[in-house]
Amino acid sequence: MVTPSLVLFYAAAALTLGGGLGVVMTRNIVYAAFALLVAMMGVAGVFLLMFAEFLALVQVLIYGGAIVIVILFALMLTRVQDFEHLSDNRQWPIAAVVAAAIFGLLAASTVGTSVRTTTDAAGATVRTPVAFDALGESLFTQWAVPFEVASLVLLVALIGAVVLVRTSGGRD
């Protein structure tokens, strides 16, 4: 039976997959950044379908907004002369085989993962991963500080990249 939520899930999944393919297959990096934004909006749609409004909002604001803006600013600050002599990589068939193998491994592990089912307040059956509660608890207690340290390291790396690409000529 086709329900409206199933149709919306397929639409959000198609948006996510289309955006992901756009990121990988486009030759223009600005278009890749916008395709990444489309993929992030699809993921936010999936979060909305799971009634995780906060995660959907974070997905749109943090990933969809801030990360794509940082990528575009980094592109604007990069010297075009550094990329003029780049050519196509002839190893793309090997990369395609490796990507297909990793996809197969991830699909097999997803299918082979055991899940438990619970019933929500409306009486619908909900499938949740076995360690979902433990994962959430450890993420917000044990791993909160390392996550923030990693974000500071990435911020320092971004500032370092901006300093490295600055021209030493007359304009700053």
C-alpha positions in Angstrom: 0.0 0.0 0.0 1.4 3.4 -1.0 1.0 6.0 1.7 1.7 9.7 1.5 4.7 9.3 3.9 6.2 6.6 1.6 5.8 8.9 -1.4 7.5 11.7 0.5 10.3 9.3 1.6 10.9 8.3 -2.0 11.0 12.0 -3.0 13.5 12.9 -0.3 15.6 9.8 -1.1 15.6 10.7 -4.8 16.6 14.2 -3.9 19.4 12.9 -1.7 20.7 10.4 -4.3 20.4 13.0 -7.1 22.3 15.5 -5.1 25.0 13.0 -4.2 25.4 11.9 -7.8 25.6 15.6 -8.8 28.4 16.1 -6.3 30.4 13.2 -7.7 29.7 13.5 -11.4 29.9 17.3 -12.1 33.1 18.8 -13.3 32.4 22.3 -12.0 33.1 22.6 -8.3 30.5 25.3 -7.7 27.8 23.1 -9.1 29.1 20.3 -6.9 28.7 22.6 -3.9 25.1 23.3 -4.9 24.4 19.7 -5.5 25.7 19.0 -2.0 23.2 21.5 -0.8 20.4 19.6 -2.6 21.6 16.3 -1.0 21.6 17.9 2.4 18.0 19.2 1.9 17.0 15.6 1.0 18.5 14.3 4.2 16.6 17.0 6.1 13.5 15.8 4.4 14.2 12.3 5.7 14.7 13.7 9.2 11.3 15.5 9.0 9.6 12.2 8.0 11.1 10.6 11.1 9.6 13.4 13.2 13.1 14.6 14.1 12.5 18.3 13.5 15.5 19.5 15.4 17.9 17.3 13.4 16.2 18.6 10.2 16.7 22.2 11.3 20.4 21.5 12.2 20.9 19.7 8.9 19.5 22.8 7.0 21.3 25.4 9.1 24.6 23.8 9.8 25.3 21.5 6.9 23.1 23.0 4.2 24.0 26.6 5.1 27.3 26.9 6.8 29.3 24.1 5.3 28.2 24.9 1.7 29.0 28.6 2.4 32.4 27.7 3.7 33.1 25.6 0.6 32.1 28.5 -1.6 34.2 31.0 0.3 37.2 28.6 0.1 36.7 28.4 -3.7 36.5 32.2 -4.0 39.8 32.5 -2.0 41.6 29.9 -4.0 43.9 31.0 -6.8 42.6 29.8 -10.2 46.2 29.5 -11.6 46.9 26.5 -9.3 44.2 24.5 -11.1 44.9 25.4 -14.8 47.1 22.4 -15.5 44.9 19.7 -14.0 43.7 17.0 -16.3 41.4 14.0 -16.1 42.4 11.2 -13.9 42.9 8.0 -15.8 42.3 5.9 -12.8 38.6 6.5 -12.6 37.7 2.9 -13.6 39.6 1.6 -10.6 37.9 4.2 -8.4 34.5 3.1 -9.8 35.2 -0.5 -8.9 36.4 0.4 -5.4 33.3 2.5 -4.9 31.0 -0.3 -6.0 32.8 -2.7 -3.7 32.4 -0.3 -0.7 28.7 0.2 -1.6 28.3 -3.6 -1.7 30.0 -4.0 1.7 27.8 -1.2 3.2 24.6 -2.7 1.7 25.5 -6.2 3.0 26.2 -4.9 6.4 22.9 -2.9 6.5 20.9 -5.9 5.4 22.7 -8.1 7.9 22.2 -5.8 10.9 19.6 -6.9 13.5 17.0 -4.4 14.5 14.4 -4.5 17.2 10.8 -3.3 16.7 8.8 -1.3 19.2 5.4 0.2 19.1 4.9 4.0 19.3 2.0 5.9 20.9 -0.1 5.6 17.8 0.3 1.8 17.7 2.6 1.8 14.6 5.5 -0.6 14.5 8.8 1.3 14.6 12.1 -0.4 13.9 15.1 1.0 15.8 18.7 -0.1 15.8 19.7 -2.2 18.8 22.3 0.2 20.3 20.5 3.5 19.4 20.0 4.6 23.0 23.5 3.7 24.1 24.9 5.5 21.0 23.0 8.7 21.7 24.0 8.7 25.4 27.7 8.1 24.6 27.7 10.7 21.9 26.4 13.5 24.1 28.3 12.5 27.2 31.6 10.7 26.4 32.3 12.2 23.0 31.0 15.7 23.3 34.4 17.3 24.1 36.4 15.4 21.4 33.7 16.5 18.8 34.2 20.1 19.8 38.0 19.8 19.7 37.7 18.3 16.2 35.6 21.3 15.1 38.2 23.7 16.4 40.9 21.8 14.5 38.9 22.1 11.3 38.4 25.8 12.0 42.2 26.3 12.4 42.7 24.4 9.2 40.3 26.6 7.3 42.0 29.8 8.6 45.3 28.3 7.7 44.1 27.6 4.1 42.8 31.2 3.8 46.2 32.5 5.0 48.1 30.3 2.5 46.1 31.3 -0.5 46.4 35.0 0.1 48.4 36.8 -2.5 51.4 38.7 -1.4 50.9 41.3 -4.1 49.4 44.7 -3.9 45.8 43.7 -3.1 44.7 41.9 0.1 
